Amino acid sequence: MKGVDKAAALLVTLGTEVAAQIFRYLDEDEIEKISLRISSLKKITPEMRANAFREAYNYILAREYVEQGGFEFAKAVLTQALGEEEARRILERIKRALEGNPFEFLDKADPEQLITLLANEHPQVVSLILANLSPEQASAVFQGLPEEMRYEVAKRVAFMENITSDVLELLRSSLKSRLSTMLSKTSKIGGPEFMAEILNRVDSSVEKEVLKKLEEENPELAEKIKSLMFVFDDLLMLDDRDMQKLIRNIKDTRDLVLALKGATDELKEKFFRNMTQRMALMIKEDMEIMGRVPLREVEAAQQRIIQVAKELEEAGEIVLVRRGGGEEVFI
């Protein structure tokens, strides 16, 4: 599997809650690429799942060894556990990550896209780029180059000399811009259910950013994901008995106060109608006393209540109706 496939397989296997936490540490480009790949996944075989877990575990373990005893210590332990070739591959990745690499974004790209991008470049440029890729990525790209170019590239890589940082930065900027343009022309479709679950759990800013980029790149897929997402306003579709169960399971009434400050009048009335008069009066008073609050606090409280609702749904206690899900018939 390619790197982005492994990441997608790992996140799907870990589940939506953990995946959402991991998303907080990724940049926008990484989130977009992984989101698209997750949305296009049809199924994950046990072998794919095991490989993704194994590689992630070994990489984390290797970093701990490096931090504890340095590269030689890590190499000795990993070679004994994983074999010389696997240990070398993992340590090379760690070394590159620690040292930094101006062409790191190319290691995450699809080799086929890189081959297309570099097919018409001068062999000197191609050789410089290959020299800055991981061995796995470099070999995949090298193999796909036109036959007449391979010898010229191989020769230049073998006799590579130093190059100024200014030239490297100029080349990096140019390639990143061109690769971004190439990626923006691709569209991926598939099963977006898991992606909708992730976006339901991340911060509002991350959700909006991902959906915005998806709308630009693939409006149909973005619309499908949005139709599967459950938002706070969808609680209006709860029947009264389920709404009462939800209210009883909200432990912190401050979450209700904050969440309802950003709710529509119709949804507020739905909540108030399904709680005791005393509780409704108390929450209304707290809302007035609280005054203005940051939007992020309101959205965070709404997300916590949505999470309670989803936990009740998973337990079979209530039924949530999602937008775009059509009308469900009950008997």
N, C-alpha and C positions, 0 to 999 in steps of 0.2 A: 504494500500500500504506500501511496505518497504521503508526505507529511500532513497535509490538510485532511486526507482521508483518515489517518490515524487519530488526529485530533478530534474529528467529528465522531468517529467510532468510540473513542474514549469518553467523550462528553455524553453521548447518548447512553452508554453503558452505566455511567456514574449516576445518571438521573437528572431531572430538571433542576432540583434544588441546588445540588453541588455544581452543576454546569453554570447556573446563574451566578454563583459565587466566583467561579473561575473567570467568567466574563468580565468581572470588575477589574481584573489585572491585565486585560488585553487592550491593545490599541484599536482604533477604529477600523484600520485595514484588516487586522486579524479577525476581528469580530465579523466583519462583512464576509470575508472569504469562508470562514467556518460556518456562518449562518447559512450561506448559500449551499454549502456542501451537506449540512445537516438536512436542509429542506429537500434535497434531491435524493437522500438515502431511501432506498426501498426496504432493505433488510440488512441486518448485521449477523454474519455467521459466527458461530462459537469460535472459530479460528481467528477471525478478524478481531473479535473482542479480546481473546487471550493475547494476541500479538500486541495490541495497543496497550493493554495493562502491563505486559511484561516489559515492553520498551520504556514506558513511563516509570515503572518501578526501578528498573536498572539505572536509568538516567539520574533519578533522585538519589539513589544509593551511591552512585559514582560521585556525585557532587559532594555528598557528605564525606566520603573517603578523601577527596581532594582537600576539603576544608580542614579535615582532621590531621592528615599526614602528608599532604602534597601529592604531586602527580606520580612520583615513583611508588609511593605507598599504595595509591589507588590502582596503579597499573598492576602491581603484584597481586593484590587481593582480587581484582576483577579478572585477571588472566586465569587465576586458579579457579574462579567460579564460573566464568563464561567462555573461556578460551581466548587465545591471543587476538584473533581477528575481531571478535565482538568487543573486547575490551579496548582495543585500539580505536575502533569506530566511535564508541561512546566518548572516550577521552578526547578525541579530536573535536567532537562537537562541543564539549564542555570548555576546552581550551579556547576555541573560537568565540564562544559566548562570553568568556571572561575577558578576553583581549579586545573584543569588539571587532566588527568587520563592516566596512562601508557598503558592502554588497550583500549584507545579510538578507535583505528583502528578496534577493534572487533565489536564495536557498529555499524559500517558501513557495516559490512560483512553480507552476506546472512545467516540467521539462519540455513538453511539446510546445508550450507558449514561448519558452526561451529559444527553442530551436527556430521557430518562426521569426522571432525578434532578431536573431543573430545571423540568419541565413545570408543576408546581403551585406554584412559588415566585413571590414577588412580583417584578415587573419590575425593581425597584431592586436586589434581590439578584442576579438574573440578569445585569444590566448590570455590576455590580461584578465578578462572576466572569469575564464575557467580557473585561473590560478587563485582566484578569490572565492571560489565556491567550495562546498564540502566535496570530498572525493566521490560520494554517491551521486550528488547532483551533477558534478562535473563530468562523470563518466556517462551518465544518462544523456546529457546534452551533446557530448563529444560523439557518441555513437550515432546520434541523429543528424549530425552535420553532413552536408554534401560530401561525397567521397573525395572530390578534388580539393576540398578545403582541409580535410583532416591532417594530411601530411604537413601542410604549412602551419597549422595550429600547433601540432605536436612538436615541431621543430622550434617554434618560438617559445612554447612553454618550457621546453628543456633548457633553453638558453636565456631564460627570463632574467632581466636585470632590474635594478631599482628604478622606481618611477616616483615623480614628485606627488605630494599630497594634493596639490592644486589640480593636476590632471585627473587624478582619481576622483576627486569631488565633482569635477565637470562631467566626467563619464557617468558617475553614479546618478547625478541629477537628471541627465538626459535619458538614461535607461529607465529610471523610476517613472518619469513622465510618460515615456512611450509605452511601458508595460501597463501603467494605469489606464491609458487610453485603450489599449488592447483588451484589458479585462472588462472595461465598461461596455464593450460591444458584445459580451457574451451573456447568454441567458440560460438559467437553469430552472427547471420545473420539477416538481415531485411532491412528496408528502410533507407538508409543512406543519403537521400537528405538533411534533416535538419542539420545533422552533417557536411556535406560539406559546407553549408551556414555559420555555425559557424566558421569553420576553415578558410574560406575566409576572416573573419573579425578579427581574432586574430593576435598577433604578429607572425612573421615568425618563431621565435624560438619555440613557443608553437605549431604551426602547424607542424613543422618538428618532434618535440618530440612525439606528439600524433600519427602521421602517422607512425613513426618508430616503436612505440609499437604495433600499430594495425597490421603492416606488420609482426611483429614477432608472434603475437597471432592469427591473422586471415587474411592471405594475400588476400583472395578473397574479404573480406569486405573492406580492405584498398584500393584495386585496384578500387572497385566500387565507393568509396568515392572520390578518386583522379580523376576518370573519370567525376565526377559531379562538381568538383571544377572549378572555373573560375580564371585563373591566368593572369598576365599582358601580357604574350606572346600570349594569346588567342585573344587579340585585333587585331592581324594580320588578323583574319577572318572577321572583320567588313568590310562591303562594304564602298566605299569611301564617300558616302553621310552620312552614320552613323558616320564615323570617323570625318567628318567635324563638325557634331553636337556635338560630344564628345569634340572636341578641343575648340569649342566656349563656352562650359559650364565649362571648367576648369578655375577657377577664378584666381588662383595664377600661373603665368608662371614659377615660381621657381620649382613648382612640376613637370612641364614638363621637365625642365632642369635636375633635379635630376633623375627622372624616366627613361629618355632616356639614361642617362649615363650607366645604367645597362641593356639596351635593346640590342637585336640583331641588326645587320646592316640592316636586312630586315625590322624589325619593325620600326627602326628609319626612314628609307626611306618612309615607309607607312605614318608615322606622317608628315614628311617634305612635302610630295607630296600633302597633304590635308590641308596645311596652306598657307598663303600668303608667297611670297618670302622674304618679309621684316621680317616677324615673324620667318621664318625658319633660316634666316641668323643671327638674333639676338640670337636665342636659341643655334645655333652652336657656336657662339662666347662666350656666357655665359658658355657653357660646357667646352670650352678650358681654359677660365680664371679660372673657379672653381677649376680645378686640381683634386686631389684625395679626395674622400669623404668616410665616413664610409658606409659600406654595409647596415647597419640598416636604415640609412637616405634614401638611394635609395629605399629600400623595402617599407619603410613607405610612400614615395611619390607615389610609384606604387600602394599601397593599397588605397590611397586617390583617385587616378584616377579611379581605379576599382570601388570604391564606387560611384563615379559620373556616371560611365557607368551603374551600376546596377539601380541607381535612374532613369536614362533615360529609361532603359528597363521597369521598373515598371510603368512608366508614358506612355508607349507605343510609345516612341519617336524613339527608336532604337531596333535592334534585336541582342542579344548576342548568339553566337554559342559556346557551351561548348565542351570540349574534351569528347569523348566517347558518345556524344549525337546523333551521326549519322548525315547524311546530311538532312537538312530540305528543303522542296520544297516550293517555293513561286510562285504565279501566279498573 
